[in-house]
Amino acid sequence: MISQVGVSVNDTLMLWLLFLAAGLGTFLIRLSFIELHGSTRHLLERSRHLLAVLPPAILAALCVPAILFSRPATDYQWAPMQIVAALVTVLIARFSRSVFWPVVAGMLCLWLLNWLAG
C-alpha cells in the first residue's frame, strides 16, 4: 500500500522498528555500563565534577555551530547579530539562576537587532 507521499506502509514500519531498535540498543548499552561497574553511588561520587560541566558543554556543542556557521560555506560565515545575541544570552545566564530568562533575552536581542538592521 502506497501513501499519498509515495512512502509505503512497509517502509514506515521498518523505520519505526529501526527507531525502536536504536533506542533499545542505546538503553542496553548504558544499562550494561552501570551494571558491569557495580554500584552507581561510587560512580557518581567519582564523576560528580564531570557531571557539573556536562550540560553547558552539550549546550555549547549544539549552539556554537548554529551561531558561527549560519550561512552556506560559500558566504561570509559570521553573523554579527547572532554573535551579539549569543553574548547577551551568556551574560544573562552567568548572573541568572534560571534557564528561561537567558533564552528569552537572547531571542529578544536577536529579534531587536534584526529589526533595527532592517
Buried (B, 14 or more C-beta within 10 A) or exposed (E): EEEEEEEEEEEEEEEEEEEEEEEEEEEEEEEEEEEEEEEEEEEEEEEEEEEEEEEEEEEEEEBEEEBBEBEEEEEEEEBEBBEBBBEBBBEBBEEEEEEEBBEEBBEEBBEEBEEEEE
